[in-house]
Amino acid sequence: MNVLWLQSGGCGGCTLSWIGSEIGPLVRTLADENIRLLWHPSLSQATGDEAVAIWDDCAQGRVPLDVLCLEGAVLRGPNGTGRFHVVAGTDTSMMEWVRRLAPRARHVVAVGTCATYGGVTSAGANVTDACGLQYDGTVPGGLLGVDFRSGSGLPVINIAGCPTHPDWITETLIALAREQLTAGDLDERGRPRFYADHLVHHGCRRNEYYEYKASAEQPGDQGCMMEHMGCKGTQAHADCNLRPWNGGGSCLTGGYPCIRCTEPGFEEPGHPFATTPKLAGIPVGLPSDMPKAWFVALAALAKSATPARVRENARADHPVRFYGKRRDPSKS
Amino acid sequence: MTRRVVGPFNRVEGDLEISLDVSDGYVTAAYVNAPMYRGFEQMLLDKVPADALVLVPRICGICSVAQSAAAARALASACGAEPPPNGRLAANLTQAAENAADHLTHFYLFFMPDFANAAYRDRPWYEAIANRFRAIHGTAAAEVLAGRAAFMRVMGLLAGKWPHTLSLQPGGSSRPLQASEKIRLFRTLREFREFLERVVYGDTLENIASLATCDELAAWAEAHADRADFARFVRIAADLRLHELGRNQTVMMSAGAYQQEAGMLFARGVWSGQEEPLDPATIKEDIRFSHYGGDARARSPEEGETLPQMGKEGAYSWCKAPRLGGRVAETGALARQVIARHPLARDLVSRDGGNVTARVVARLLELARLVPAMESWTQQLRPGEPYHIPPPPMPDSADTFGLIEAARGTLGHWMSIRRGRLRNYQIIAPTTWNFSPRDANGTPGAVEQALVGTPAHDTEGGIAPAVYHVVRSFDPCMVCTVH
């Protein structure tokens, strides 16, 4: 399976995340699954004219393009010219290159939240007029339009995440190489369901604190970060705590909140990222699939039932109270 | 004279285009173009200061921790936060992990594959080296990606994940490591040391760090030929005379790195053939040849503007032109090791100034120095004691900056806070220094100068690999540059 990987308005972090793959050295995994990188900006030998020749071969149909990956947002500005990113050595905008290549591709894959929905590149006043391949924030459309379908009949496959987990990319490409990814395997935002059917909350190691609404107040505290520190793990589609990062981490184990980076529009939450917006002391962003009144009632009940151990540990940066009877170490 | 445009330049971070004026086969002038604009300095305006910690790491996928650290430093200085010892150690470890991984990535994935260029097929070493370092398919790629991924578990432990952590805070680290995690961290570092000593150096890290002269390095490389990739590079570099390539007589600059109990591991300063202090107040950015409008005078970043303007007469890059007291400066591992007074780094630049060999050697020298320091910092962690101290409240108004060392050199964030919001935010990244365009005086940037005199063509009329060696020896990060 031939893969051409382009980068535009983004940080390159999805690639850097990807090469940290732990299911095997990336290059070996790809070779073993018959996935051939025609060109990748960080990994390939070919540079300059040789690289442009490869893109041209794909655009002209001389080389079959099985997968076009774009990492980074499409920069449509200034004034719709796309010239906020003119691809080196070609005097042609990346926007134009993507328009040439996407119709030739059997599959089109947007890697990361910039390429899927615009992401951080579209934050603030979005001066570069950044958008995703098939979304502009939460609005379907983007560069290629709502009706775009690649050669396979699929819409753009949106591997959202800022950055993406290495396995999300690898497993998507392997599924495509095996012809095992169907429209039914994508969720309503075009994301592969194998990771987007989960919530970041699933497998969170702070679960006991969540159950009792025993909350962290400062970075480093062990408690749940939903009440005060802006955590949106209960509302974010991803398996970050079921499929750990870098050998066992995640944002939540790292002591900082989930910012919902797999969702369109996460870059402009309408409040400071690490502070939970509240109305009358109650967090505004609660899980949407349970009645708010029940959530509040359960939270009040849980708070009154919180064991002192959980309450005190929530506001400490290491366990200070323990379950069960303990021998006093000073009396050994 | 002919004009050659080189790009897209892969195996660098981000997109890069270089125009070369060529006479009699040699580069007579170079123009470096960062061909993308992303707008972070505009995006950050009117946000609460703490939001910078979420947004700025996303400037760069390869040095996101460095971006975090610069913002955290600026915020800490604005509110008077003082991280506890564990917080300082955790920050050192996280930054060192990123810098070490970046040096390894640069050597194996970005730089060495150029020796598999067919232009070298007549060299006696070609077959073995191409087989080892060819991009993707060389034997080194899988071996090094595995070693690198194992090492990045340091980030899983210290920072939750990499890239784009939010663990570096003005008050310290949000990730308090407990006793068993400290052991796990130490074991991860020791496994990385084993990998480096076996695959990269074929020798102990301490022996590498104690190489003091170019002659000692050459003798070491002969003795370790075919045992380690570093020795392979040193021998190729001698064969191709890479010390004569990419020469640069500009000053070197380092903000100093890794605050320890007493002083910094790598000192702060400027090297101009002699030691000078670094005065951040002399940093100004010029936009004469950059796609920006507004005040044409060079401005201090405290009052810097970012007003994109396409079609400006003469402009050729989205990179601004920073100058240190009016001077072009080179920054990076070589500058850091020279200013840190490492004898080998000093010897490498004493004859030829900054050059391709010196830059690559300095990165691997620094890697060999960093890992033992990381082991030591890990042992100093005191589980149970705080990693984070709640900082004093952020003042409503402040002008502040954070200056740190990223893998590629000096990184500065300057922020103005008014009424609790960011009124101005200016970033000068390492590659902004190295890949600067000309300034109002017409003085070319560091890489533009280093490319002059480079052979431009190979025997078949393509771009000579020498051009790639010079450019990649600086390890450009264009995504940082075009923030």
Chai-1 contact restraints between the chains, C-beta under 6 A:
chainA,res_idxA,chainB,res_idxB,connection_type,confidence,min_distance_angstrom,max_distance_angstrom,comment,restraint_id
A,G9,B,R38,contact,1.0,0.0,6.0,A-B,restraint_1
A,C11,B,R58,contact,1.0,0.0,6.0,A-B,restraint_2
A,C11,B,C60,contact,1.0,0.0,6.0,A-B,restraint_3
A,C11,B,G61,contact,1.0,0.0,6.0,A-B,restraint_4
A,C11,B,V479,contact,1.0,0.0,6.0,A-B,restraint_5
A,G12,B,E13,contact,1.0,0.0,6.0,A-B,restraint_6
A,G12,B,G61,contact,1.0,0.0,6.0,A-B,restraint_7
A,G12,B,V479,contact,1.0,0.0,6.0,A-B,restraint_8
A,G13,B,G61,contact,1.0,0.0,6.0,A-B,restraint_9
A,G13,B,P163,contact,1.0,0.0,6.0,A-B,restraint_10
A,L16,B,G61,contact,1.0,0.0,6.0,A-B,restraint_11
A,L16,B,I62,contact,1.0,0.0,6.0,A-B,restraint_12
A,L16,B,P163,contact,1.0,0.0,6.0,A-B,restraint_13
A,G20,B,A149,contact,1.0,0.0,6.0,A-B,restraint_14
A,G20,B,M152,contact,1.0,0.0,6.0,A-B,restraint_15
A,E22,B,A149,contact,1.0,0.0,6.0,A-B,restraint_16
A,P25,B,A142,contact,1.0,0.0,6.0,A-B,restraint_17
A,P25,B,L145,contact,1.0,0.0,6.0,A-B,restraint_18
A,P25,B,A146,contact,1.0,0.0,6.0,A-B,restraint_19
A,L26,B,L145,contact,1.0,0.0,6.0,A-B,restraint_20
A,V27,B,I136,contact,1.0,0.0,6.0,A-B,restraint_21
A,V27,B,A141,contact,1.0,0.0,6.0,A-B,restraint_22
A,V27,B,A142,contact,1.0,0.0,6.0,A-B,restraint_23
A,R28,B,A142,contact,1.0,0.0,6.0,A-B,restraint_24
A,P41,B,N10,contact,1.0,0.0,6.0,A-B,restraint_25
A,L43,B,I136,contact,1.0,0.0,6.0,A-B,restraint_26
A,S44,B,N10,contact,1.0,0.0,6.0,A-B,restraint_27
A,S44,B,A135,contact,1.0,0.0,6.0,A-B,restraint_28
A,Q45,B,P113,contact,1.0,0.0,6.0,A-B,restraint_29
A,Q45,B,A135,contact,1.0,0.0,6.0,A-B,restraint_30
A,T47,B,N10,contact,1.0,0.0,6.0,A-B,restraint_31
A,G48,B,V6,contact,1.0,0.0,6.0,A-B,restraint_32
A,A51,B,P8,contact,1.0,0.0,6.0,A-B,restraint_33
A,P78,B,M310,contact,1.0,0.0,6.0,A-B,restraint_34
A,F84,B,Y37,contact,1.0,0.0,6.0,A-B,restraint_35
A,H85,B,M36,contact,1.0,0.0,6.0,A-B,restraint_36
A,V86,B,P35,contact,1.0,0.0,6.0,A-B,restraint_37
A,V87,B,P8,contact,1.0,0.0,6.0,A-B,restraint_38
A,A88,B,G7,contact,1.0,0.0,6.0,A-B,restraint_39
A,A88,B,P8,contact,1.0,0.0,6.0,A-B,restraint_40
A,A88,B,D15,contact,1.0,0.0,6.0,A-B,restraint_41
A,A88,B,L16,contact,1.0,0.0,6.0,A-B,restraint_42
A,A88,B,E17,contact,1.0,0.0,6.0,A-B,restraint_43
A,A88,B,P35,contact,1.0,0.0,6.0,A-B,restraint_44
A,G89,B,V5,contact,1.0,0.0,6.0,A-B,restraint_45
A,G89,B,G7,contact,1.0,0.0,6.0,A-B,restraint_46
A,G89,B,P8,contact,1.0,0.0,6.0,A-B,restraint_47
A,G89,B,E17,contact,1.0,0.0,6.0,A-B,restraint_48
A,V120,B,R58,contact,1.0,0.0,6.0,A-B,restraint_49
A,A123,B,M43,contact,1.0,0.0,6.0,A-B,restraint_50
A,G124,B,M43,contact,1.0,0.0,6.0,A-B,restraint_51
A,V127,B,G39,contact,1.0,0.0,6.0,A-B,restraint_52
A,V127,B,Q42,contact,1.0,0.0,6.0,A-B,restraint_53
A,T128,B,G39,contact,1.0,0.0,6.0,A-B,restraint_54
A,P163,B,P163,contact,1.0,0.0,6.0,A-B,restraint_55
A,P163,B,H164,contact,1.0,0.0,6.0,A-B,restraint_56
A,Q218,B,P390,contact,1.0,0.0,6.0,A-B,restraint_57
A,P219,B,Q169,contact,1.0,0.0,6.0,A-B,restraint_58
A,P219,B,S174,contact,1.0,0.0,6.0,A-B,restraint_59
A,P219,B,H388,contact,1.0,0.0,6.0,A-B,restraint_60
A,G220,B,S174,contact,1.0,0.0,6.0,A-B,restraint_61
A,G220,B,P176,contact,1.0,0.0,6.0,A-B,restraint_62
A,G220,B,Y387,contact,1.0,0.0,6.0,A-B,restraint_63
A,G220,B,H388,contact,1.0,0.0,6.0,A-B,restraint_64
A,W245,B,G156,contact,1.0,0.0,6.0,A-B,restraint_65
A,W245,B,K161,contact,1.0,0.0,6.0,A-B,restraint_66
A,N246,B,M152,contact,1.0,0.0,6.0,A-B,restraint_67
A,N246,B,R153,contact,1.0,0.0,6.0,A-B,restraint_68
A,N246,B,M155,contact,1.0,0.0,6.0,A-B,restraint_69
A,N246,B,G156,contact,1.0,0.0,6.0,A-B,restraint_70
A,N246,B,K161,contact,1.0,0.0,6.0,A-B,restraint_71
A,N246,B,W162,contact,1.0,0.0,6.0,A-B,restraint_72
A,G247,B,R153,contact,1.0,0.0,6.0,A-B,restraint_73
A,G247,B,G156,contact,1.0,0.0,6.0,A-B,restraint_74
A,G248,B,G156,contact,1.0,0.0,6.0,A-B,restraint_75
A,G249,B,G156,contact,1.0,0.0,6.0,A-B,restraint_76
A,G249,B,G160,contact,1.0,0.0,6.0,A-B,restraint_77
A,G249,B,K161,contact,1.0,0.0,6.0,A-B,restraint_78
A,S250,B,G160,contact,1.0,0.0,6.0,A-B,restraint_79
A,C251,B,G160,contact,1.0,0.0,6.0,A-B,restraint_80
A,T253,B,G160,contact,1.0,0.0,6.0,A-B,restraint_81
A,G254,B,A159,contact,1.0,0.0,6.0,A-B,restraint_82
A,G254,B,G160,contact,1.0,0.0,6.0,A-B,restraint_83
A,G254,B,T165,contact,1.0,0.0,6.0,A-B,restraint_84
A,G254,B,S167,contact,1.0,0.0,6.0,A-B,restraint_85
A,G254,B,R175,contact,1.0,0.0,6.0,A-B,restraint_86
A,G255,B,S167,contact,1.0,0.0,6.0,A-B,restraint_87
A,G255,B,S174,contact,1.0,0.0,6.0,A-B,restraint_88
A,G255,B,R175,contact,1.0,0.0,6.0,A-B,restraint_89
A,Y256,B,L166,contact,1.0,0.0,6.0,A-B,restraint_90
A,Y256,B,S174,contact,1.0,0.0,6.0,A-B,restraint_91
A,P272,B,V48,contact,1.0,0.0,6.0,A-B,restraint_92
A,P272,B,A50,contact,1.0,0.0,6.0,A-B,restraint_93
A,P272,B,D51,contact,1.0,0.0,6.0,A-B,restraint_94
A,F273,B,D51,contact,1.0,0.0,6.0,A-B,restraint_95
A,F273,B,V54,contact,1.0,0.0,6.0,A-B,restraint_96
A,D317,B,P176,contact,1.0,0.0,6.0,A-B,restraint_97
A,H318,B,P176,contact,1.0,0.0,6.0,A-B,restraint_98
A,H318,B,Q178,contact,1.0,0.0,6.0,A-B,restraint_99
A,H318,B,G384,contact,1.0,0.0,6.0,A-B,restraint_100
